Amino acid sequence: MEKTQQSFLTGKFTVLPVSQPTTMSLSLSRPPTPSKFTSASFSNLRPEKTQQSFMMGKHKKVVSASSNDDFFSRGRISVDGPVIVGAGPSGLAVASGLKQRGVSFIILERADCVAPLWQNGTYDSLKLNLSKEFCQLPSYPFPENFPDYLSKDQFISYIESYAKHFEIQPQFNESVLSAMYDETSGLWRTKTVSACGESIKRETEYISPWIVVASGANAEKVVPEFSGIHEFGGHIIHASDYKSGHKFGGQRVLVVGCGNSGMDISLDLCDHNATPFMVVRNPEVLRKLESEVEEFKLVPGIKRFSRGTVELVNGEIVEIDSVVLATGYRSNVSSWLKEKEFFSEDGFPKSPFPNGWKGKAGLYAAGFTMLGLYGASKDAIKVAEDIWKIWKEGTGHKKQPTAPAACYRRYVSL
Ligand SMILES: Cc1cc2nc3c(=O)[nH]c(=O)nc-3n(C[C@H](O)[C@H](O)[C@H](O)COP(=O)(O)OP(=O)(O)OC[C@H]3O[C@@H](n4cnc5c(N)ncnc54)[C@H](O)[C@@H]3O)c2cc1C
C-alpha cells in the first residue's frame, strides 16, 4: 500500500496503469501514460464518414465507420444519476448504496473485471493487512467461515459476489479520458473511450448531474529511472506484475522498496529459494529481520546499474539476476479530471479524511483516505447517502427501498 516512494529516484519517473505489465522494453524512457488510451489517441479519431444508429440495451448510439480498417463510434449519453469512475471496492461500495436506494448510476471501468487491482495486480501470497471487520464493504458481511485475515483469493471472491448480489454491472473496458463540469448546464461531461474488438474504438460522452471519482489511490504504478538500467540486461518487473517467487528460484533479486509489497515479496522470494536484496534507505531499522531470515539481505540506495550488477551508494557492487520494483503507485485523477479546487495536483482530495469525500457542484470522491478498504467504505456510505438525498428531491422518491431496486440505469440519448 505504498505511496510513491521517491527515495530511489534520480528525479524522473514513469507512471503506468496498474493493468499494464512493466517490462524494461516498454519502460523507463516512456512518458507518463495515464491509461492505455491517451488523449492524443482520442483526438486522433477521425470524423465519421458513414453513420448508422443502433440500440445497445437502453443506450442509443451512433456508429461511424471510416474508410480505413479501423472503426469507431461516437455517442452522447445522458445519465440521470451519477457517473462512477472505477469498479474497485470504492466504486462498487458507492454503487451498492445507490442501488439499494433506487438511484440510477453508471459505473465505468477501464479493465475487464471488477477490482482489477486485486485480480491482476497483486501477488499470490497477499493477505489483507487488517482484520476482516475493517475490510468489509457496506451492507454485505464476509462469509462466517472466512478467517480474520483474508487471503487475496477470498477477498476477490467476496468482491465478485458483492457485485453480483447488488446486480452491479460496470461498463468494462471503458477508460475515462476527461471529466469536466459545464457551468452553463450545471452538468458533468465525462468523455471515455472503449475498445470493442481489435480495431474498433468507441468514444462516448456521458452527461450527468454528479460524478464519483473512485479511480483509486493506486491507479498507476510508479517506475523510477535509474542510471545504467538499460545496460543491466536482467529481468525487471514492477511489484504489481509479481505473482510468486517460483520463477525466481536460485536467483539473486534486488527488491527496490521496503513498503508492504517490498517486505512481502522479499519474504516470498526467500520461501522460493531465492536471495532478495532489499533496498532500504535506512537499513538499521530492519536489521532484526535480516538477522532472523538467513537469505534476506538489506542494502542501501542505488547508485547505478551495469550489466548483471548494481552499484550501491556505499560503493559496494552486488551481482543480481532480477529486479522487482516495489516502488509504489499513484493516483491518476489529475490526468483526467479538469478540476483544481477539490483535488490537488497529486490526485488526492485536498481535505484529508474524514472530509475528502465531497466537493462542489456534484463532485464526489471515494477511496482516497489512505485508510484502505476501511476508508473506502466510510466514504462510500457518505457519498451514496448524500446523492440519494438530493436525488429523491428531484424525483419524488420519498422512501428508501429495502431491496436492490429494479431501477438501475435510465438513459436518455441526446
Ligand atoms: C499490493 C496491494 C495490497 C493492498 N492491500 C491492502 C490491504 O490489505 N488492505 C487494505 O485496506 N487495502 C489494501 N490495499 C489498498 C487497496 O488499493 C485498496 O484498499 C482498495 O483496492 C481501494 O479500492 P479503490 O476502489 O479505491 O481503488 P482500486 O481498487 O484501485 O480501484 C479503482 C478502479 O478504478 C479504475 N480506473 C482508474 N482510472 C480509470 C479511468 N481513467 N477510467 C476508468 N477506470 C479507471 C481502475 O482500473 C480500478 O479498477 C492494497 C493495495 C495494493 C496495491
PDBQT file of the ligand as one rigid body, heavy atoms in Angstrom, charges set to zero:
ROOT
HETATM    1  C1  LIG A 501      -0.467  -4.776  -3.356  1.00  0.00    +0.000 C 
HETATM    2  C2  LIG A 501      -1.551  -4.058  -2.622  1.00  0.00    +0.000 A 
HETATM    3  C3  LIG A 501      -2.057  -4.583  -1.437  1.00  0.00    +0.000 A 
HETATM    4  C4  LIG A 501      -3.062  -3.930  -0.739  1.00  0.00    +0.000 A 
HETATM    5  N1  LIG A 501      -3.527  -4.485   0.420  1.00  0.00    +0.000 NA
HETATM    6  C5  LIG A 501      -4.492  -3.851   1.117  1.00  0.00    +0.000 A 
HETATM    7  C6  LIG A 501      -4.995  -4.407   2.328  1.00  0.00    +0.000 A 
HETATM    8  O1  LIG A 501      -4.562  -5.451   2.762  1.00  0.00    +0.000 OA
HETATM    9  N2  LIG A 501      -5.977  -3.731   2.983  1.00  0.00    +0.000 N 
HETATM   10  C7  LIG A 501      -6.475  -2.549   2.525  1.00  0.00    +0.000 A 
HETATM   11  O2  LIG A 501      -7.376  -1.995   3.163  1.00  0.00    +0.000 OA
HETATM   12  N3  LIG A 501      -6.016  -2.000   1.378  1.00  0.00    +0.000 NA
HETATM   13  C8  LIG A 501      -5.034  -2.607   0.679  1.00  0.00    +0.000 A 
HETATM   14  N4  LIG A 501      -4.546  -2.052  -0.485  1.00  0.00    +0.000 N 
HETATM   15  C9  LIG A 501      -5.051  -0.765  -0.931  1.00  0.00    +0.000 C 
HETATM   16  C10 LIG A 501      -6.113  -1.026  -1.976  1.00  0.00    +0.000 C 
HETATM   17  O3  LIG A 501      -5.739  -0.390  -3.138  1.00  0.00    +0.000 OA
HETATM   18  C11 LIG A 501      -7.442  -0.536  -1.523  1.00  0.00    +0.000 C 
HETATM   19  O4  LIG A 501      -7.812  -0.976  -0.282  1.00  0.00    +0.000 OA
HETATM   20  C12 LIG A 501      -8.592  -0.829  -2.480  1.00  0.00    +0.000 C 
HETATM   21  O5  LIG A 501      -8.280  -1.544  -3.646  1.00  0.00    +0.000 OA
HETATM   22  C13 LIG A 501      -9.082   0.536  -2.841  1.00  0.00    +0.000 C 
HETATM   23  O6  LIG A 501     -10.154   0.399  -3.663  1.00  0.00    +0.000 OA
HETATM   24  P1  LIG A 501     -10.498   1.554  -4.699  1.00  0.00    +0.000 P 
HETATM   25  O7  LIG A 501     -11.742   1.118  -5.357  1.00  0.00    +0.000 OA
HETATM   26  O8  LIG A 501     -10.472   2.870  -4.027  1.00  0.00    +0.000 OA
HETATM   27  O9  LIG A 501      -9.275   1.557  -5.704  1.00  0.00    +0.000 OA
HETATM   28  P2  LIG A 501      -8.888   0.452  -6.790  1.00  0.00    +0.000 P 
HETATM   29  O10 LIG A 501      -9.036  -0.901  -6.247  1.00  0.00    +0.000 OA
HETATM   30  O11 LIG A 501      -7.567   0.859  -7.305  1.00  0.00    +0.000 OA
HETATM   31  O12 LIG A 501      -9.997   0.651  -7.919  1.00  0.00    +0.000 OA
HETATM   32  C14 LIG A 501     -10.007   1.776  -8.765  1.00  0.00    +0.000 C 
HETATM   33  C15 LIG A 501     -10.542   1.353 -10.112  1.00  0.00    +0.000 C 
HETATM   34  O13 LIG A 501     -10.626   2.464 -10.975  1.00  0.00    +0.000 OA
HETATM   35  C16 LIG A 501     -10.220   2.057 -12.286  1.00  0.00    +0.000 C 
HETATM   36  N5  LIG A 501      -9.764   3.235 -13.018  1.00  0.00    +0.000 N 
HETATM   37  C17 LIG A 501      -8.693   4.014 -12.758  1.00  0.00    +0.000 A 
HETATM   38  N6  LIG A 501      -8.613   5.011 -13.655  1.00  0.00    +0.000 NA
HETATM   39  C18 LIG A 501      -9.652   4.860 -14.516  1.00  0.00    +0.000 A 
HETATM   40  C19 LIG A 501     -10.088   5.572 -15.661  1.00  0.00    +0.000 A 
HETATM   41  N7  LIG A 501      -9.439   6.665 -16.090  1.00  0.00    +0.000 N 
HETATM   42  N8  LIG A 501     -11.191   5.128 -16.317  1.00  0.00    +0.000 NA
HETATM   43  C20 LIG A 501     -11.868   4.030 -15.871  1.00  0.00    +0.000 A 
HETATM   44  N9  LIG A 501     -11.486   3.306 -14.800  1.00  0.00    +0.000 NA
HETATM   45  C21 LIG A 501     -10.386   3.728 -14.109  1.00  0.00    +0.000 A 
HETATM   46  C22 LIG A 501      -9.121   1.059 -12.021  1.00  0.00    +0.000 C 
HETATM   47  O14 LIG A 501      -8.909   0.193 -13.124  1.00  0.00    +0.000 OA
HETATM   48  C23 LIG A 501      -9.643   0.339 -10.796  1.00  0.00    +0.000 C 
HETATM   49  O15 LIG A 501     -10.405  -0.802 -11.102  1.00  0.00    +0.000 OA
HETATM   50  C24 LIG A 501      -3.558  -2.697  -1.226  1.00  0.00    +0.000 A 
HETATM   51  C25 LIG A 501      -3.054  -2.169  -2.407  1.00  0.00    +0.000 A 
HETATM   52  C26 LIG A 501      -2.070  -2.837  -3.107  1.00  0.00    +0.000 A 
HETATM   53  C27 LIG A 501      -1.524  -2.241  -4.374  1.00  0.00    +0.000 C 
ENDROOT
TORSDOF 0
